[in-house]
Amino acid sequence: MRCAVLGSPIAHSLSPTLHRAAYAELGLHWRYDAIEVTEPELAGFVDGLGPEWRGLSLTMPLKRSVLPLLDEVSDTVAAARAANTVLLEPDGRRRGDNTDVPGMCAALAERGLDAPASALLLGGGATATSALVALSRLGCGDVTVAVRSPERAHELVAVSETLTETTIRLARVDELTPGRYDLLVTTIPAAAQQPLTALVAQAGGLFEVRYDPWPTPLAEAALVAGQPVVGGLDLLVHQAVGQVELMTGRRPAPLAAMRSALTKPVDASAQPDRPAG
C-alpha cells in the first residue's frame, strides 16, 4: 500500500521518517513519500491515484482546499474546517479527518499544559483553527485570537462562532500588548515573531506548532525565561500517530519508535518500495 504527505514546500517534511518508522515497527511493507503538490494541482493529483493508495497526509496550503474533494468528513474536520488526513477507501470514497486537534491535545497533556483557563492564539490559518478547536476541547474558556487582518479571517471567525463554551476575542497582531495568559499558542511564521517576543513574559507556557527553524524567536524567548515549551516536533509526532492508526487500522501506533526515529532516522534502504529521490 502507498501513502504520502502532500504540500508545498514539502522537501523539509519529517513525516516520511515518522511513518516509515511506524511501518517498520508494525511489520508493514508500505511505502510513504513526500510529494510536492500545490493547491491548483491537488484535485488532479487526487483524481489520478490508483487502488494501491491508502492515505494522504496534508500540510500547508492544502488543509482547507482539500475539503471540496472529500466525500465525507469526521466531526473534527467539520469543527475545524480543515483536514490534514485523507483516507482512500477501496470503494473509491475519500474520507477526511483531522489529527492535528487530538495531536495538539496530546502534546499539551504530555507537558502538563492541557488545562489552560486562558490563551492567546497567534495566527488565522488552518492550523490556527485546529488549535482553536483543541483549546476549546481542553476546556479553555477564554481565548484571544490575534491575526494580521481580522477582515480576512473568515474561516476562523466561522469556527469561533460554533465554540459556544469558549469566549473568543479577535484582535490585530500589531495592536497586541503584553498580558497574562495561561498559554501562548503561535502558528505564525518565525520571520514574523521577533516583534512579539515580549508577549512571552506573562504567559504560563508556549505552544509553538513549527519545528523548522528551531528555536523560533518566541520559543527561544520562552526557553530563556524558563517557561514550559511544547514544540512542533511534539505536535508532529502525535498527529502522525493518529494518521498511522487511521491509515493502517493498527492501534496503538508505535509512538516510542516514531519519536526515536526523529533522532535516528529509519534506514532508507529498509524501505523496499522507496522511489528514487
Backbone as JSON, one array per atom type, in Angstrom:
{
  "sequence": "MRCAVLGSPIAHSLSPTLHRAAYAELGLHWRYDAIEVTEPELAGFVDGLGPEWRGLSLTMPLKRSVLPLLDEVSDTVAAARAANTVLLEPDGRRRGDNTDVPGMCAALAERGLDAPASALLLGGGATATSALVALSRLGCGDVTVAVRSPERAHELVAVSETLTETTIRLARVDELTPGRYDLLVTTIPAAAQQPLTALVAQAGGLFEVRYDPWPTPLAEAALVAGQPVVGGLDLLVHQAVGQVELMTGRRPAPLAAMRSALTKPVDASAQPDRPAG",
  "N": [[0.85, -1.2, 0.0], [0.32, 2.33, -0.54], [1.16, 5.55, 0.78], [1.34, 9.1, 1.42], [2.76, 12.35, 2.11], [1.51, 15.49, 1.29], [2.15, 18.74, -0.01], [3.34, 22.18, -0.21], [5.94, 24.25, 0.3], [7.59, 21.0, 0.5], [9.88, 19.52, 0.86], [11.27, 19.61, 3.26], [9.89, 18.06, 5.03], [9.35, 15.93, 7.83], [7.62, 13.88, 8.0], [7.77, 11.48, 6.37], [9.88, 10.12, 7.68], [8.74, 9.55, 10.18], [6.39, 8.01, 9.56], [7.47, 5.88, 8.1], [9.05, 4.73, 10.08], [7.06, 3.82, 11.78], [5.79, 1.91, 10.11], [7.87, 0.06, 9.84], [8.13, -0.83, 12.48], [5.65, -2.0, 12.84], [5.75, -4.03, 11.06], [4.96, -3.71, 8.43], [5.06, -3.62, 4.93], [4.83, -1.09, 3.59], [4.69, 1.92, 1.61], [5.79, 5.26, 1.88], [5.84, 8.56, 0.94], [7.11, 11.92, 0.33], [5.55, 14.43, -1.42], [5.57, 17.05, -3.68], [2.94, 19.17, -4.02], [0.83, 21.62, -5.21], [-1.86, 23.95, -4.49], [-3.47, 24.39, -6.91], [-2.86, 22.02, -8.21], [-3.87, 19.96, -6.71], [-6.47, 18.67, -6.95], [-6.29, 17.29, -9.44], [-4.15, 15.59, -8.85], [-5.15, 13.95, -6.78], [-7.34, 12.79, -8.1], [-5.97, 11.16, -9.86], [-4.96, 9.0, -8.48], [-4.29, 5.55, -7.89], [-5.63, 2.21, -7.05], [-3.82, 1.25, -5.22], [-3.28, 3.11, -3.37], [-3.63, 4.27, -0.03], [-3.7, 6.35, 1.92], [-3.41, 9.93, 2.61], [-1.39, 12.46, 3.91], [-1.74, 15.85, 4.76], [-0.24, 18.99, 4.44], [0.41, 22.53, 4.79], [-0.28, 24.31, 1.75], [-2.78, 22.98, 1.89], [-4.81, 22.09, 3.58], [-7.34, 23.2, 3.79], [-8.15, 23.52, 1.16], [-8.55, 20.96, 0.29], [-11.04, 20.14, 1.12], [-13.43, 20.34, -0.61], [-13.01, 18.11, -2.18], [-13.62, 15.84, -0.84], [-15.63, 13.03, 0.16], [-16.81, 12.48, 2.59], [-16.53, 13.68, 5.97], [-14.89, 13.78, 9.17], [-16.18, 14.52, 12.5], [-14.37, 16.22, 13.69], [-13.05, 17.46, 11.56], [-15.22, 18.83, 10.5], [-15.66, 20.61, 12.59], [-13.25, 22.09, 12.74], [-12.95, 22.91, 10.15], [-10.94, 22.08, 8.47], [-8.71, 19.7, 7.1], [-6.22, 17.33, 7.71], [-5.72, 14.85, 6.9], [-6.42, 12.28, 4.6], [-8.33, 9.51, 3.87], [-8.31, 6.88, 1.68], [-10.66, 4.91, 0.46], [-11.45, 1.46, -0.37], [-13.76, 1.36, -1.95], [-13.68, 3.67, -3.34], [-14.41, 5.98, -2.03], [-13.54, 9.08, -0.44], [-12.37, 9.93, 2.59], [-12.2, 12.46, 4.97], [-10.12, 13.5, 7.68], [-8.98, 14.92, 10.8], [-6.13, 15.02, 12.46], [-4.64, 16.86, 13.72], [-5.96, 18.27, 15.77], [-6.54, 16.33, 17.99], [-3.85, 15.63, 18.22], [-2.62, 18.0, 19.08], [-3.85, 18.3, 21.58], [-2.86, 16.01, 22.89], [-0.09, 16.52, 22.82], [0.11, 18.82, 24.41], [-0.87, 17.81, 26.83], [1.13, 16.01, 27.47], [3.15, 17.64, 28.34], [2.07, 18.8, 30.55], [0.4, 20.98, 30.12], [-2.29, 21.05, 29.58], [-4.59, 22.2, 30.61], [-5.41, 24.95, 30.29], [-6.8, 28.0, 31.4], [-6.97, 30.38, 30.1], [-5.92, 31.72, 26.94], [-3.68, 32.94, 24.41], [-3.81, 33.09, 21.03], [-1.9, 33.07, 18.17], [-2.3, 33.83, 14.83], [-4.25, 32.91, 11.89], [-4.76, 30.83, 10.14], [-5.3, 27.49, 8.73], [-4.11, 25.72, 10.58], [-4.28, 27.24, 12.86], [-7.06, 27.36, 13.26], [-7.53, 24.71, 13.91], [-6.06, 24.62, 16.28], [-7.6, 26.34, 17.8], [-9.98, 24.87, 18.09], [-8.9, 22.71, 19.51], [-8.09, 23.98, 21.91], [-10.6, 24.72, 22.89], [-11.7, 22.17, 23.33], [-10.1, 21.34, 25.36], [-11.11, 22.7, 27.41], [-10.57, 25.39, 27.69], [-11.6, 28.51, 28.56], [-11.37, 31.12, 27.72], [-10.19, 32.76, 25.03], [-7.99, 34.71, 23.19], [-7.63, 35.63, 19.91], [-5.2, 36.52, 17.71], [-4.65, 38.14, 14.7], [-3.26, 39.22, 11.52], [-4.94, 40.52, 9.71], [-8.03, 41.0, 10.54], [-10.35, 41.2, 8.98], [-9.97, 39.36, 7.0], [-10.11, 36.92, 8.13], [-12.1, 34.89, 7.76], [-12.73, 32.09, 7.87], [-11.73, 31.36, 10.37], [-13.28, 32.95, 12.06], [-15.79, 31.86, 11.52], [-15.46, 29.3, 12.59], [-15.02, 29.95, 15.28], [-17.51, 30.88, 16.05], [-18.98, 28.6, 16.45], [-18.05, 27.46, 18.74], [-19.32, 27.48, 21.45], [-18.87, 27.28, 24.18], [-16.59, 28.57, 24.77], [-15.18, 31.72, 25.25], [-14.3, 33.91, 22.76], [-12.11, 36.25, 21.48], [-11.3, 38.53, 18.91], [-8.36, 39.97, 17.68], [-5.96, 42.4, 16.47], [-2.71, 41.62, 15.39], [-0.68, 43.59, 15.36], [-1.53, 45.32, 17.27], [-1.35, 44.23, 19.74], [-0.68, 44.01, 23.26], [1.48, 43.16, 26.01], [0.11, 40.7, 28.15], [-1.49, 38.71, 30.71], [-1.61, 35.3, 30.22], [-2.53, 31.87, 30.39], [-1.53, 30.22, 28.46], [0.39, 30.62, 25.55], [-0.09, 30.35, 22.17], [1.37, 29.8, 19.11], [1.08, 30.03, 15.64], [2.22, 31.32, 13.6], [4.62, 32.39, 11.06], [8.17, 32.04, 11.71], [9.66, 34.24, 10.93], [8.02, 36.38, 11.4], [7.88, 36.74, 14.09], [9.67, 38.11, 15.83], [9.03, 40.84, 16.68], [7.15, 40.24, 18.62], [8.07, 38.98, 20.87], [7.97, 39.97, 23.47], [5.54, 39.23, 24.41], [5.79, 36.8, 25.6], [6.56, 37.06, 28.22], [4.56, 37.15, 30.28], [3.18, 34.83, 29.92], [2.01, 31.55, 30.73], [3.08, 29.36, 29.54], [4.34, 28.06, 26.4], [3.16, 27.13, 23.2], [4.5, 26.21, 20.37], [3.85, 25.61, 17.12], [5.51, 25.09, 15.02], [8.43, 23.4, 13.72], [10.64, 23.87, 12.24], [12.29, 26.66, 11.27], [14.23, 25.96, 14.27], [15.29, 26.99, 17.49], [12.33, 28.99, 17.22], [11.92, 32.6, 17.3], [9.99, 33.18, 19.38], [9.94, 30.73, 20.76], [12.59, 30.6, 21.63], [12.67, 32.8, 23.34], [10.88, 31.94, 25.32], [12.2, 29.66, 26.29], [14.55, 30.8, 27.32], [13.41, 32.23, 29.37], [12.71, 30.2, 31.01], [10.29, 28.93, 30.78], [7.72, 26.42, 30.31], [7.73, 24.65, 27.24], [6.02, 23.55, 24.44], [6.79, 22.0, 21.51], [6.99, 22.06, 17.85], [7.81, 19.52, 16.98], [6.74, 17.86, 18.91], [4.0, 18.1, 18.38], [4.04, 17.17, 15.72], [4.75, 14.45, 15.97], [2.61, 13.4, 17.51], [0.32, 13.97, 15.95], [0.96, 12.45, 13.76], [0.89, 9.89, 14.82], [-1.88, 9.54, 15.11], [-2.58, 9.56, 12.4], [-1.25, 7.28, 11.39], [-2.64, 5.27, 12.76], [-5.22, 5.6, 11.7], [-4.78, 5.13, 8.96], [-3.58, 2.59, 8.78], [-5.09, 0.97, 10.44], [-4.09, -0.16, 12.7], [-3.79, -0.23, 16.15], [-2.43, 0.47, 19.36], [-0.55, 3.02, 17.62], [3.02, 2.87, 17.14], [4.33, 4.86, 19.18], [6.76, 5.34, 20.63], [8.77, 4.29, 18.94], [8.41, 5.89, 16.72], [8.99, 8.45, 17.7], [11.65, 8.06, 18.42], [12.77, 7.79, 15.92], [13.09, 10.35, 14.99], [15.49, 11.26, 15.95], [17.15, 9.28, 15.19], [17.04, 8.51, 12.18], [15.02, 6.31, 10.13], [16.58, 3.75, 8.28], [16.91, 4.29, 4.93], [17.32, 2.3, 3.09], [15.91, 0.23, 4.04], [13.42, 0.47, 3.13], [11.57, -1.11, 0.99], [10.01, -0.3, -1.2], [10.72, 2.25, -1.74], [10.92, 5.1, -3.74], [13.27, 6.38, -6.19], [15.12, 9.23, -5.27]],
  "CA": [[0.0, 0.0, 0.0], [1.05, 3.59, -0.62], [0.69, 6.75, 1.44], [2.27, 10.2, 1.17], [2.43, 13.68, 2.61], [1.44, 16.45, 0.19], [2.21, 20.14, 0.38], [4.27, 22.99, -0.97], [7.05, 23.32, 0.03], [7.46, 19.73, 1.21], [11.16, 18.82, 0.95], [11.76, 19.59, 4.63], [8.97, 17.31, 5.89], [9.81, 14.76, 8.58], [6.55, 12.87, 8.03], [8.23, 10.17, 5.89], [10.67, 9.47, 8.73], [7.83, 9.05, 11.22], [5.51, 6.96, 9.06], [8.28, 4.71, 7.76], [9.43, 4.09, 11.34], [5.88, 3.1, 12.25], [5.6, 0.73, 9.27], [8.91, -0.92, 10.18], [7.8, -1.4, 13.79], [4.43, -2.8, 12.69], [5.99, -5.12, 10.1], [4.21, -3.43, 7.2], [5.89, -3.25, 3.78], [4.13, 0.0, 2.94], [5.53, 2.99, 1.08], [5.34, 6.6, 2.28], [6.68, 9.54, 0.28], [6.79, 13.35, 0.37], [5.3, 14.83, -2.81], [5.26, 18.46, -3.86], [1.65, 19.39, -4.67], [0.29, 22.94, -4.93], [-3.33, 23.99, -4.46], [-4.08, 24.13, -8.22], [-2.57, 20.66, -8.65], [-4.36, 18.96, -5.77], [-7.6, 17.87, -7.47], [-5.79, 16.38, -10.46], [-3.32, 14.57, -8.23], [-6.02, 13.0, -6.07], [-8.11, 12.05, -9.1], [-5.13, 10.23, -10.57], [-4.44, 7.94, -7.61], [-4.79, 4.2, -8.16], [-6.16, 1.43, -5.92], [-2.77, 0.91, -4.27], [-3.15, 4.21, -2.42], [-4.47, 4.15, 1.15], [-3.91, 7.57, 2.68], [-2.63, 11.13, 2.36], [-1.21, 13.49, 4.93], [-1.75, 17.15, 4.11], [0.28, 20.14, 5.15], [0.03, 23.76, 4.12], [-1.52, 25.07, 1.99], [-3.83, 22.1, 1.35], [-5.73, 21.58, 4.6], [-8.68, 23.69, 3.51], [-8.51, 23.34, -0.25], [-8.94, 19.57, 0.04], [-12.4, 19.84, 1.6], [-14.4, 20.04, -1.66], [-12.67, 16.85, -2.85], [-13.91, 14.73, 0.07], [-17.0, 12.5, 0.17], [-17.31, 12.6, 3.95], [-15.53, 14.2, 6.89], [-15.11, 13.5, 10.58], [-16.69, 15.64, 13.28], [-13.28, 17.15, 13.96], [-12.89, 18.26, 10.34], [-16.36, 19.74, 10.43], [-15.49, 21.65, 13.61], [-12.08, 22.93, 12.43], [-12.98, 23.31, 8.74], [-9.61, 21.78, 7.92], [-8.37, 18.28, 7.15], [-4.8, 17.03, 7.45], [-5.66, 13.42, 6.6], [-7.41, 11.74, 3.67], [-8.35, 8.06, 3.78], [-8.8, 6.45, 0.37], [-11.32, 3.64, 0.72], [-11.49, 0.54, -1.53], [-14.91, 1.64, -2.81], [-13.47, 4.94, -4.02], [-14.74, 7.14, -1.2], [-12.45, 9.83, 0.19], [-12.79, 10.37, 3.93], [-11.28, 13.41, 5.57], [-10.02, 13.55, 9.13], [-8.08, 15.93, 11.33], [-5.41, 14.53, 13.64], [-3.98, 17.99, 14.37], [-6.65, 18.62, 17.01], [-6.14, 15.42, 19.07], [-2.41, 15.69, 18.37], [-2.34, 19.16, 19.92], [-4.28, 17.98, 22.95], [-1.93, 15.03, 23.44], [1.2, 17.17, 23.01], [0.0, 19.69, 25.58], [-1.03, 16.97, 28.02], [2.42, 15.39, 27.76], [3.98, 18.63, 29.04], [1.32, 19.36, 31.67], [-0.21, 22.27, 29.75], [-3.57, 20.71, 28.96], [-5.74, 22.76, 31.32], [-5.32, 26.42, 30.35], [-8.06, 28.74, 31.53], [-6.93, 31.45, 29.11], [-4.88, 31.53, 25.93], [-3.51, 33.87, 23.3], [-3.51, 32.32, 19.83], [-1.4, 33.91, 17.09], [-2.49, 33.26, 13.5], [-5.64, 32.68, 11.49], [-4.83, 29.83, 9.09], [-5.94, 26.21, 9.03], [-3.56, 25.18, 11.81], [-4.82, 28.05, 13.95], [-8.43, 26.95, 13.55], [-7.42, 23.44, 14.64], [-5.63, 24.96, 17.63], [-8.75, 26.92, 18.5], [-10.84, 23.75, 18.46], [-8.21, 21.96, 20.55], [-8.19, 24.74, 23.15], [-11.97, 24.59, 23.37], [-11.9, 20.81, 23.83], [-9.36, 21.23, 26.63], [-11.85, 23.45, 28.43], [-10.1, 26.76, 27.8], [-12.81, 29.32, 28.48], [-11.11, 32.5, 27.28], [-9.13, 32.75, 24.02], [-7.81, 35.87, 22.31], [-7.01, 35.23, 18.65], [-4.59, 37.69, 17.07], [-4.34, 37.95, 13.27], [-2.81, 40.45, 10.87], [-6.08, 41.18, 9.07], [-9.28, 40.38, 11.0], [-11.35, 41.18, 7.92], [-9.7, 38.23, 6.12], [-10.13, 35.7, 8.94], [-13.47, 34.4, 7.67], [-12.84, 30.71, 8.33], [-11.52, 31.33, 11.82], [-14.47, 33.53, 12.7], [-16.87, 30.87, 11.41], [-15.19, 28.25, 13.57], [-15.19, 30.5, 16.63], [-18.94, 31.03, 16.35], [-19.55, 27.3, 16.83], [-17.47, 27.02, 20.02], [-20.13, 28.3, 22.35], [-18.43, 27.2, 25.58], [-15.35, 29.33, 24.89], [-15.25, 33.12, 24.86], [-13.23, 34.14, 21.8], [-11.97, 37.64, 21.05], [-10.44, 38.7, 17.75], [-7.53, 41.17, 17.8], [-4.93, 42.58, 15.46], [-1.38, 41.33, 15.91], [0.11, 44.8, 15.56], [-2.09, 46.11, 18.38], [-1.25, 43.46, 20.97], [0.19, 44.43, 24.35], [1.67, 42.03, 26.92], [-0.94, 40.43, 29.13], [-1.35, 37.42, 31.37], [-2.33, 34.17, 29.64], [-2.0, 30.59, 30.81], [-0.84, 29.58, 27.34], [0.57, 31.34, 24.29], [-0.01, 29.41, 21.05], [1.74, 30.52, 17.89], [1.06, 29.31, 14.36], [2.71, 32.26, 12.6], [6.0, 32.11, 10.65], [9.24, 32.51, 12.58], [10.11, 35.55, 10.47], [7.1, 37.42, 11.88], [7.75, 36.63, 15.54], [10.58, 38.9, 16.64], [8.39, 41.97, 17.38], [6.15, 39.77, 19.56], [8.69, 38.18, 21.94], [7.59, 40.49, 24.79], [4.3, 38.56, 24.84], [6.12, 35.58, 26.34], [6.9, 37.36, 29.62], [3.49, 36.86, 31.22], [2.48, 33.6, 29.54], [2.35, 30.41, 31.58], [3.76, 28.37, 28.73], [4.27, 28.33, 24.97], [2.98, 26.05, 22.23], [4.98, 26.61, 19.05], [3.49, 24.49, 16.27], [6.53, 24.88, 13.99], [9.66, 22.74, 14.15], [11.72, 24.27, 11.35], [13.53, 26.54, 12.05], [14.1, 25.8, 15.72], [14.04, 27.53, 18.04], [11.8, 30.23, 16.66], [12.12, 33.68, 18.29], [9.13, 33.02, 20.55], [10.39, 29.57, 21.51], [13.84, 30.96, 22.3], [12.35, 33.68, 24.45], [10.27, 31.14, 26.37], [13.24, 28.8, 26.86], [15.41, 31.66, 28.13], [12.64, 32.59, 30.56], [12.48, 29.01, 31.81], [8.89, 28.53, 30.7], [7.49, 25.16, 29.58], [7.53, 24.84, 25.8], [5.61, 22.43, 23.58], [7.3, 22.36, 20.19], [6.4, 21.49, 16.66], [8.08, 18.09, 16.88], [5.76, 17.19, 19.77], [2.76, 18.03, 17.6], [4.25, 16.35, 14.54], [4.71, 13.03, 16.35], [1.28, 12.98, 17.98], [-0.65, 13.95, 14.84], [1.33, 11.32, 12.91], [0.36, 8.69, 15.49], [-3.28, 9.42, 14.71], [-2.66, 9.21, 10.99], [-0.85, 5.88, 11.23], [-3.74, 4.44, 13.25], [-6.32, 5.69, 10.75], [-4.42, 4.57, 7.65], [-3.24, 1.16, 8.85], [-6.03, 0.23, 11.27], [-3.35, -0.73, 13.83], [-3.83, 0.6, 17.35], [-1.93, 1.82, 19.19], [0.63, 3.22, 16.78], [4.25, 2.77, 17.95], [4.78, 6.21, 19.5], [8.18, 5.38, 21.03], [9.6, 4.06, 17.76], [8.29, 7.06, 15.85], [9.74, 9.54, 18.31], [13.06, 7.71, 18.32], [13.19, 7.97, 14.52], [13.44, 11.74, 14.74], [16.9, 11.44, 16.26], [17.87, 8.23, 14.47], [16.13, 8.24, 11.06], [14.94, 4.97, 9.58], [17.45, 3.47, 7.14], [16.12, 4.34, 3.69], [17.46, 1.04, 2.36], [14.96, -0.75, 4.59], [12.13, 0.74, 2.51], [11.67, -1.83, -0.29], [9.3, 0.36, -2.3], [11.07, 3.67, -1.76], [11.32, 5.51, -5.09], [14.49, 7.15, -6.3], [14.94, 10.64, -4.92]],
  "C": [[0.88, 1.24, 0.0], [0.34, 4.69, 0.16], [1.72, 7.84, 1.16], [1.82, 11.43, 1.92], [2.53, 14.63, 1.43], [1.53, 17.86, 0.74], [3.18, 20.88, -0.51], [4.69, 24.2, -0.12], [6.93, 22.07, 0.9], [8.8, 19.03, 1.47], [11.66, 18.67, 2.38], [10.98, 18.63, 5.53], [9.64, 16.11, 6.55], [8.75, 13.66, 8.64], [7.0, 11.52, 7.47], [9.04, 9.41, 6.94], [9.76, 8.84, 9.77], [7.0, 7.87, 10.72], [6.3, 5.71, 8.7], [8.74, 3.97, 9.02], [8.27, 3.28, 11.9], [5.66, 1.83, 11.45], [6.62, -0.36, 9.62], [8.58, -1.61, 11.51], [6.6, -2.33, 13.71], [4.59, -3.96, 11.72], [5.22, -4.96, 8.81], [5.17, -3.02, 6.09], [5.15, -2.22, 2.94], [5.14, 1.06, 2.5], [4.92, 4.34, 1.47], [6.33, 7.62, 1.74], [6.25, 10.96, 0.62], [6.68, 13.84, -1.07], [4.88, 16.29, -2.85], [3.96, 18.6, -4.65], [1.14, 20.77, -4.24], [-1.24, 22.87, -4.92], [-3.95, 23.73, -5.84], [-3.89, 22.69, -8.71], [-3.28, 19.59, -7.85], [-5.46, 18.08, -6.35], [-7.13, 16.86, -8.5], [-4.95, 15.27, -9.88], [-4.19, 13.51, -7.56], [-6.82, 12.16, -7.05], [-7.29, 10.97, -9.8], [-4.59, 9.08, -9.73], [-5.09, 6.6, -7.91], [-5.21, 3.46, -6.91], [-5.11, 1.05, -4.9], [-2.59, 1.99, -3.19], [-4.14, 4.05, -1.26], [-4.72, 5.49, 1.86], [-2.98, 8.7, 2.3], [-2.57, 11.97, 3.62], [-1.13, 14.82, 4.21], [-1.14, 18.2, 5.01], [-0.1, 21.38, 4.37], [0.51, 23.75, 2.67], [-2.78, 24.27, 1.64], [-4.93, 21.71, 2.33], [-7.17, 22.06, 4.42], [-9.1, 23.41, 2.08], [-8.9, 21.91, -0.58], [-10.41, 19.3, 0.34], [-13.4, 19.57, 0.48], [-14.17, 18.71, -2.37], [-13.08, 15.63, -2.04], [-15.38, 14.33, -0.01], [-17.63, 12.58, 1.55], [-16.17, 13.06, 4.85], [-15.9, 13.83, 8.32], [-15.7, 14.72, 11.28], [-15.61, 16.68, 13.54], [-12.99, 18.02, 12.75], [-14.02, 19.27, 10.23], [-16.21, 20.9, 11.41], [-14.38, 22.62, 13.22], [-12.09, 23.48, 11.01], [-11.61, 23.15, 8.09], [-9.35, 20.3, 8.09], [-6.88, 18.11, 6.87], [-4.61, 15.57, 7.04], [-6.77, 13.05, 5.62], [-7.25, 10.22, 3.63], [-9.01, 7.67, 2.47], [-9.34, 5.04, 0.49], [-11.37, 2.77, -0.55], [-12.65, 0.82, -2.48], [-14.81, 3.0, -3.51], [-13.8, 6.17, -3.2], [-13.47, 7.77, -0.62], [-12.97, 10.4, 1.51], [-11.75, 11.29, 4.53], [-11.29, 13.34, 7.08], [-9.01, 14.61, 9.52], [-7.42, 15.38, 12.58], [-4.6, 15.65, 14.29], [-4.63, 18.29, 15.72], [-6.31, 17.64, 18.14], [-4.64, 15.4, 19.29], [-1.98, 16.86, 19.25], [-2.7, 18.89, 21.37], [-3.3, 17.02, 23.62], [-0.57, 15.66, 23.72], [1.19, 18.08, 24.23], [-0.12, 18.88, 26.87], [0.31, 16.37, 28.45], [3.33, 16.34, 28.54], [3.23, 19.32, 30.18], [0.68, 20.7, 31.39], [-1.6, 22.09, 29.17], [-4.78, 21.25, 29.7], [-5.65, 24.28, 31.41], [-6.7, 27.05, 30.49], [-8.14, 29.85, 30.5], [-5.78, 31.22, 28.16], [-4.87, 32.68, 24.95], [-3.04, 33.04, 22.12], [-3.1, 33.27, 18.72], [-1.57, 33.19, 15.76], [-3.93, 32.95, 13.2], [-5.79, 31.64, 10.41], [-5.46, 28.54, 9.55], [-5.41, 25.59, 10.32], [-4.08, 25.95, 13.01], [-6.26, 27.65, 14.28], [-8.44, 25.6, 14.27], [-7.0, 23.69, 16.08], [-6.78, 25.54, 18.44], [-9.72, 25.84, 18.95], [-10.21, 22.94, 19.59], [-8.31, 22.67, 21.89], [-9.59, 24.64, 23.75], [-12.22, 23.21, 23.97], [-11.15, 20.56, 25.13], [-10.02, 22.03, 27.74], [-11.38, 24.87, 28.62], [-11.27, 27.7, 27.56], [-12.62, 30.69, 27.88], [-9.92, 32.48, 26.32], [-9.15, 34.06, 23.25], [-7.07, 35.39, 21.07], [-6.5, 36.48, 17.95], [-4.17, 37.36, 15.65], [-3.91, 39.28, 12.68], [-3.98, 41.24, 10.3], [-7.38, 40.51, 9.49], [-10.33, 40.26, 9.91], [-11.15, 40.01, 6.95], [-9.79, 36.89, 6.85], [-11.51, 35.05, 8.94], [-13.63, 32.99, 8.23], [-12.68, 30.62, 9.84], [-12.73, 31.88, 12.57], [-15.63, 32.54, 12.66], [-16.7, 29.75, 12.41], [-15.46, 28.76, 14.98], [-16.65, 30.62, 17.02], [-19.61, 29.73, 16.74], [-19.07, 26.81, 18.19], [-18.1, 27.81, 21.14], [-19.68, 28.27, 23.8], [-17.12, 27.95, 25.8], [-15.59, 30.75, 24.42], [-14.05, 33.45, 23.99], [-13.26, 35.6, 21.35], [-10.99, 37.7, 19.88], [-9.68, 40.01, 17.88], [-6.56, 41.24, 16.65], [-3.56, 42.33, 16.09], [-0.61, 42.59, 16.24], [-0.42, 45.7, 16.66], [-2.0, 45.38, 19.71], [-0.32, 44.13, 21.97], [0.34, 43.25, 25.3], [0.55, 41.92, 27.94], [-0.75, 39.04, 29.7], [-2.24, 36.37, 30.69], [-1.71, 32.88, 30.18], [-1.18, 29.93, 29.71], [-0.79, 30.52, 26.15], [0.75, 30.31, 23.19], [0.32, 30.21, 19.8], [1.75, 29.59, 16.69], [1.63, 30.19, 13.25], [4.16, 31.95, 12.24], [7.02, 32.69, 11.62], [9.68, 33.93, 12.22], [9.23, 36.69, 10.99], [7.06, 37.51, 13.4], [8.56, 37.62, 16.36], [9.91, 40.08, 17.36], [7.44, 41.54, 18.5], [6.74, 39.03, 20.76], [8.34, 38.68, 23.33], [6.33, 39.83, 25.31], [4.58, 37.34, 25.7], [6.2, 35.84, 27.84], [5.82, 36.94, 30.61], [2.66, 35.63, 30.83], [2.92, 32.46, 30.45], [3.08, 29.32, 30.86], [3.55, 28.7, 27.27], [4.04, 27.05, 24.19], [3.33, 26.61, 20.87], [4.75, 25.45, 18.1], [4.54, 24.19, 15.2], [7.75, 24.15, 14.58], [10.86, 23.12, 13.28], [11.45, 25.69, 10.87], [13.24, 26.39, 13.54], [15.41, 26.23, 16.4], [13.61, 28.77, 17.29], [12.05, 31.33, 17.7], [11.25, 33.55, 19.53], [9.56, 31.83, 21.4], [11.67, 29.88, 22.27], [13.58, 31.85, 23.5], [11.75, 32.91, 25.62], [11.3, 30.24, 27.06], [14.17, 29.6, 27.75], [14.72, 32.03, 29.44], [12.34, 31.39, 31.46], [11.04, 28.54, 31.81], [8.76, 27.19, 29.99], [7.14, 25.44, 28.13], [7.12, 23.51, 25.17], [5.97, 22.82, 22.16], [6.61, 21.64, 19.05], [6.66, 20.01, 16.5], [7.13, 17.29, 17.76], [4.44, 17.01, 19.02], [2.92, 17.08, 16.42], [4.12, 14.86, 14.88], [3.29, 12.61, 16.71], [0.24, 13.0, 16.86], [-0.33, 12.8, 13.9], [0.86, 10.0, 13.5], [-1.09, 8.47, 15.08], [-3.43, 9.02, 13.26], [-2.3, 7.75, 10.74], [-1.99, 4.96, 11.66], [-4.9, 4.43, 12.26], [-6.0, 4.96, 9.45], [-4.19, 3.06, 7.7], [-4.27, 0.33, 9.6], [-5.37, -0.43, 12.47], [-3.36, 0.25, 15.0], [-3.29, -0.18, 18.55], [-0.75, 1.87, 18.23], [1.87, 3.24, 17.68], [4.88, 4.13, 18.22], [6.28, 6.26, 19.8], [9.1, 5.21, 19.82], [9.57, 5.27, 16.82], [9.08, 8.24, 16.41], [11.24, 9.29, 18.21], [13.6, 7.97, 16.92], [13.57, 9.4, 14.21], [14.9, 12.03, 15.05], [17.77, 10.39, 15.59], [16.99, 7.79, 13.31], [16.18, 6.79, 10.59], [15.85, 4.84, 8.37], [16.62, 3.4, 5.86], [16.2, 3.03, 2.92], [16.52, -0.02, 2.85], [13.58, -0.56, 3.99], [12.12, 0.09, 1.13], [11.01, -1.13, -1.46], [9.7, 1.82, -2.46], [11.55, 4.07, -3.15], [12.63, 6.26, -5.07], [14.2, 8.61, -5.97], [14.15, 10.81, -3.66]]
}
